[in-house]
Amino acid sequence: MIDPFATAAVALYAGHHVGDYWVQTHHQAMHKGDAGRDGALSCLLHVLSYTATQATFLLITSLALTGTSTLWPPGRPMLALAISAVTHYLADRREHGLMFRLARALPFKRGYLEAPGGAAFLDQAWHIVFGVFVPALVLGA
């Protein structure tokens, strides 16, 4: 029997890494946190390609395991991917996004963003929780 939560988690996790590192362009990586319209557009384009990558991994997984695209209930993949996309954007806007603001508001995390690798670790932890774990819960519920 296929566990829909575990299956979704593995597919989303693999899709996360491919979408966040292999599919993202250099320009997007360098400018997605910039202020203004250009930064917001770079981040949006990254999130769209990232989400398409996760969707592709979910589809490939469903087809490989069931022979159909219906491993998860109708509508759930769209909701799960929407959660992943919105929260990814909120983190990747960097100084202009929710994740950095939250980290700065927590007294025990303020300096962590400036520590070597600190921002990247917080970013990836955020993405794994909100871009993999929560969407997998939605798909597995």
Secondary structure as the mmCIF struct_conf table of DSSP 4:
data_model
#
loop_
_struct_conf.conf_type_id
_struct_conf.id
_struct_conf.beg_label_comp_id
_struct_conf.beg_label_asym_id
_struct_conf.beg_label_seq_id
_struct_conf.end_label_comp_id
_struct_conf.end_label_asym_id
_struct_conf.end_label_seq_id
HELX_RH_AL_P HELX_RH_AL_P1 PRO A 4 HIS A 17
HELX_RH_PI_P HELX_RH_PI_P1 VAL A 18 VAL A 23
BEND BEND1 GLN A 24 GLN A 24
HELX_RH_AL_P HELX_RH_AL_P2 HIS A 26 HIS A 31
TURN_TY1_P TURN_TY1_P1 LYS A 32 GLY A 33
BEND BEND2 ASP A 34 ALA A 35
HELX_RH_AL_P HELX_RH_AL_P3 GLY A 36 THR A 66
BEND BEND3 GLY A 67 SER A 69
BEND BEND4 LEU A 71 TRP A 72
TURN_TY1_P TURN_TY1_P2 PRO A 74 GLY A 75
HELX_RH_AL_P HELX_RH_AL_P4 ARG A 76 ASP A 92
TURN_TY1_P TURN_TY1_P3 ARG A 93 ARG A 93
HELX_RH_3T_P HELX_RH_3T_P1 ARG A 94 HIS A 96
BEND BEND5 GLY A 97 GLY A 97
HELX_RH_AL_P HELX_RH_AL_P5 LEU A 98 ALA A 105
BEND BEND6 LEU A 106 LEU A 106
TURN_TY1_P TURN_TY1_P4 PRO A 107 LYS A 109
HELX_RH_3T_P HELX_RH_3T_P2 ARG A 110 LEU A 113
TURN_TY1_P TURN_TY1_P5 GLU A 114 GLU A 114
BEND BEND7 ALA A 115 ALA A 115
TURN_TY1_P TURN_TY1_P6 PRO A 116 GLY A 117
HELX_RH_AL_P HELX_RH_AL_P6 GLY A 118 ILE A 128
HELX_RH_PI_P HELX_RH_PI_P2 VAL A 129 PHE A 133
HELX_RH_AL_P HELX_RH_AL_P7 VAL A 134 GLY A 140
#
